Amino acid sequence: MMDVVIGLEVHVQLKTKSKIFCSCPADYTKDIPPNTHICEVCTGQPGSLPVFNKKVLEYGVLLSLATESRISKLIRFERKNYFYPDLPKSYQISQYRAPLSYGGFIELKSGKRIRLQRIHMEEDAGKLVHVAGETFIDFNRAGVPLLEIVTEPDISSPDEAVEFLTLLRETVRYLGISDGDMEEGSLRCDANISLKPEGEDRLGTKVEIKNINSFKFVKRALEFEIKRQTEVLKSGGRVIQETRLFNEAKGTTESMRTKEEAHDYRYFPDPDLVPIEISQELIDRVSEDLVELPLQKYWRFRKEYGLNDERASILKSDYYMAEFFERTVKFVGNPEKVANWMTVEITGILRNVGKELKETPLTPENFSSLLKLLFEGKISRPAAKSVLKRALEIGEDPIQLIENEGLLQSRGDLSPLIEEILRSHADQVKDYCNGRKKIISFFIGQAMKITRGKADPVELKKIFEEKLKDACKGLD
Amino acid sequence: MKLEDFSIFELSYLLKKRQIRAVEIVERYLSIIEEKNSKLNAFISVNERALEEAKRVDESISRGEAIPPYAGIPIAVKDNINIKGMETTCASEILKGYIATYDATAVRKLREKGFIFIGKTNMDEFAMGSSTEFSSFGPSRNPHDPERVAGGSSGGSAVAVASGMAQAALGSDTGGSIRLPASFCGVYGLKPTYGRVSRYGLVAYASSLDQIGPIARNVEDIAILLSVISGWDENDSTTSTMPVSDFFEYIFENRDRETYRIALPEEYWGEGLSIEVRKVLEEFLGFLKMNLFKIEKVSLPHTKYAIPSYYIIAMAEASSNLGRFDGVRYGRRVEGRTFREMIENTRGEFFGEEVKRRVLLGTFVLSAGYYEDYYLKAQKARTLIINDFKNIFREYDFVLAPTSPTLPFRIGEKIDDPLKMYLSDIYTVSPNLAGLPALNIPVGFSNGLPVGIQLIGNYFSENRMLKFAYFVEKEYSG
């Protein structure tokens, strides 16, 4: 058996208002026309100079605090020199010898800590756009701030890599510093992976995989690479140190460049930017923005509310959803039922309509009222579901819906209705008494139709069973 | 008295008193350019709108409107400093045709005070050189002997000022590029304290050493220009927040005689100094002694590391700074089958020999495995040089040194010997490494060629330096 050794380099794009070294808006999304959020600085015009956006430092310090990284007292920027058409200055302003912070970690559910080698700040490059055989460059993205998070080679499976990335994504979202969206490119990941005989201390030859653009592909790329390297080693070959690109269509990795072809980036301190002292005051001020982190929340939800792994995982995956859950529980109790409604019904509906919870009119207050009516038996489960569906899909206030449509059910009134149904369907009653018990759902369906879903089917079933028992007796 | 013998202050005064018109001033300078530039090659481009701008100044004056303090005064600007809408070539083939998209901060400040930009001046390509021979527009020629070099890299600015083609000029100084040509052409040239003047809009050669500074025929003009262009700039993080005084007012109002303590570092007055230059400088030192200034020999023991450290740091930074001239976004391009080939073709074709040499050496000293041996060592030497000066300035007001070891040399004399050429900067690179202000003061002639002395002051002591130079100008040169 072989041990798998994985280290990740993750780029997190920060959602500051302006770029890292100029005052251009950092927004480069699809609806922004190309090359409109640019200036002499981010297009590298001769003579232009960078000026550091301090907000980026605050965001970086916040993530450093959240990962318990040690923050450097004095940091500086360095130039990473290489030629590429999307790199306007032919160097990227990054950090090398004096990064923002180092030595932090992110803990997995298993309790295993993935250590962080460093977190540093840098600028993004522009984007190449290929249209009809021609290549254009859009510099809207050039100069958008990034944090690079480099792990130690502590990850030992593709699943751990995915868990790490998930927690990191949730963390940056909790902190409000990034969208953390792999598909949109606001979270990007390169992986270093090597194999070694089980128990062996010395690391094997590592291969770097680039161009992994979704969580699904992280797993697929790593799994493919483990298989490839295992086969190479099994057949007596040697893994060569190289950079490989993940091919999404084929699900394979392909060689991009070998170690010999690797760049020498010629890092040196950027003389255009002065070293920055990070004061305790800044750290103290930023630490006020710290929140309970995803995994802390997960464990608290399990302990405090007795939720299972799946429900706690889903709820902690989104800060707003977790808050929503807790406030709802505060109003109506029943944490397990609330969690169930949220992780099954609400999550399901939202996935179908492609919305986020915070974009809907559903609030902990009106959701609580809805649940209260349900728990008190004042509305039926199907009615509650349909109200929820319409609230989330169309965006109507759920309590208003219940009132408008008169969905509140009154128990005592059901008997006459049921008797009427049984009277008018004598043949079906006969069938039931002759042993076709399943036909009871036909009666319930009739009742639901007449009450337009108001009645509680569980309640209906109970009453129908009683009434039918009597009716069968009468037939004997 | 000829128009070009007036100072900026005097011209502005005459203009406001309506004794002269802006158009007259500009026409006069344009006619001198017309007469002399074809021979001396000071300008790469002349501003076609200068006369128009002067007309507007005259119209404002005739309407009795308020005008900025230095309206209508024609200034030349080195062609590595951006003036929006005008070509910035850095005397390089690669940037020919490049129109600047924004004003350099120094240019913006001059514009706000009313100065008119009469043209862009010749230089060594990307300011890499000591003679202005490494220009793709041909060398500038020394007005005192056209067979000799003007000094560099701001040769065009020094020639324009010395020959009366502009009232004054901006240059840039990375290792002596203002002081050396000022010395060769017999004018004043100041490299300010690093961080005094914004570098925004100055096409970078070596960012940690570059400073924009004034070149002028008299100390008052230097003081006025320095006051205008100095100060903190939100666009340049390396500018100082130190308050800026009005240098002109300062030298005007502080004309008391001080007894200065002056240090003469023995490393600058040794064998490398030519006899002709030494003779003129010693005569000047005699004058200072007559004025009872305290003049003493001192040692700056790490001076020998200045030239190697300077060239390592400058070339390292240059190799990175010039990366952006890749043919992708602006400037000229030679096509290729791949991106790599296009870059190689473009830079291979359009960079001059000296630029290629420095980019290659700079790339080398930053390479993995060499960084520690070269770049880091050079930075350590730089710290030692800084400390040398700090020690001296505890006891002395100024350091005096030659600006150039030799008189202006003949065109072509050193062009094939880079090391010889690099040694032209032997006395000027240390202030750049240390970030100190340094001023060339013309103090005489030898064989009809100008000789200058270099006044090095403590950080942000430009006011006192200019006061000293003003005294010398009045009592010695004038």
Interface residues (C-beta under 8 A of the other chain):
Chain A: E40 T43 G44 Q45 P46 G47 S48 L49 P50 V51 F52 R79 N81 F83 Y84 P85 P88 K89 S90 Y91 I137 D264 R266 Y267 F268 P271 D272 L273 V274
Chain B: N80 I81 N82 T88 C90 L95 Y98 A100 T101 Y102 A104 R199 Y200 G201 L202 V203 A204 A206 S207 S208 E234 N235 D236 S237 T238 A316 E317 S319 S320 G323 R324 F325 D326 V328 R329 Y330 F339 R340 I343 T363 L366 S367 A368 Y371 Y375
